[in-house]
Amino acid sequence: MARPRKNAPAIEPALPPERLYQKLAKDLFSDLVAGRYAVGDRLPAERELSVQYNVSRPAVREAMIALEVQGLIEVRIGSGAYVRKLPGESDAPGFTVTAFELMEARLLIEGEAAALAAVHIREDELAELEQLVAEIEQENRLPGGSTNADYAFHMLIATATRNAVIRNQIEEMWRLRSTSPNCALLLEKARTANVQPVVEEHKAVLDALKARDPAAARAAMRGHMSAVINHLLFATEEEAIEAARRNVASTRERYARAAQL
């Protein structure tokens, strides 16, 4: 029998490689420290930064959100990003879990969870999911952007996997939606742009679970998560947010005029 080695060196876990948005955020942070921009200055437009640093526009948006979370810049709807304050030389850029990282993880994990749930889900759970889809539709009509039914829908599928580790992981990802400053800020932008849970996407997941088809359930859940990522990308576009606000203002004016008739 092999004897255990004594004083074996501890193996440090490898750090994940730096993402493009983090590098861009650090570059912009350095520009602020160096005094390239003054408080009140407007940063280059998203398109300009994308070309200048050879990164995608979503990466630019993530970098801007990282700086916005730290209170260094302010994104003004329809105008651009402006310097709010300058960091000190001893300050360093900080990063939290981004909404796009979180959604990427949810796409992978919740897709497989749906496939496993299709095998184990009970009839009473299917009936509860159907009720939750109806509640999601009702919540979408209410002001304030409640996602209680959406949360319950996804957690019930996690429970139906009959795997405590998977359920705990999905619960933790939902917790990060509100506790990560980056995620919380982007979700607020999504609410401003009137992005809501799509009922049809949830119905597709439910139908696949009713058919007890793991492949279809996986595809439906991954399709839903991919659509959410696209909705978040829409919500971070200044033009989209401004258009959404104009539509809301126009609707309010129309109802106000109708009330006076």
DAZIJO-V734319 format. One record per pair of residues at least 24 apart in sequence whose C-alpha atoms are under 6 Angstrom apart, sorted by sequence separation. I is the first residue (numbers start at 1). J is the second residue. D is the distance in whole Angstrom. If there is no record, write none. Layout:
# DAZIJO-V734319
i:I j:J d:D
i:I j:J d:D
This chain:
# DAZIJO-V734319
i:21 j:59 d:5
i:25 j:63 d:5
i:43 j:81 d:6
i:42 j:81 d:6
i:43 j:82 d:6
i:121 j:160 d:5
i:42 j:82 d:4
i:21 j:62 d:6
i:41 j:82 d:5
i:21 j:63 d:5
i:40 j:82 d:6
i:41 j:83 d:6
i:193 j:235 d:6
i:40 j:83 d:5
i:117 j:160 d:5
i:39 j:83 d:5
i:117 j:161 d:4
i:39 j:84 d:6
i:116 j:161 d:5
i:190 j:235 d:5
i:39 j:85 d:6
i:189 j:235 d:6
i:193 j:241 d:5
i:193 j:244 d:5
i:32 j:86 d:6
i:33 j:87 d:6
i:98 j:182 d:5
i:99 j:183 d:5
i:98 j:183 d:6
i:118 j:209 d:5
i:119 j:212 d:6
i:118 j:212 d:5
i:118 j:213 d:6
i:118 j:214 d:5
i:115 j:214 d:4
i:115 j:217 d:5
i:114 j:217 d:5
i:115 j:218 d:5
i:114 j:218 d:6
i:112 j:218 d:6
i:111 j:218 d:5
i:111 j:221 d:5
i:111 j:222 d:5
i:107 j:222 d:5
i:107 j:225 d:5
i:78 j:238 d:6
i:77 j:238 d:6
i:78 j:242 d:6
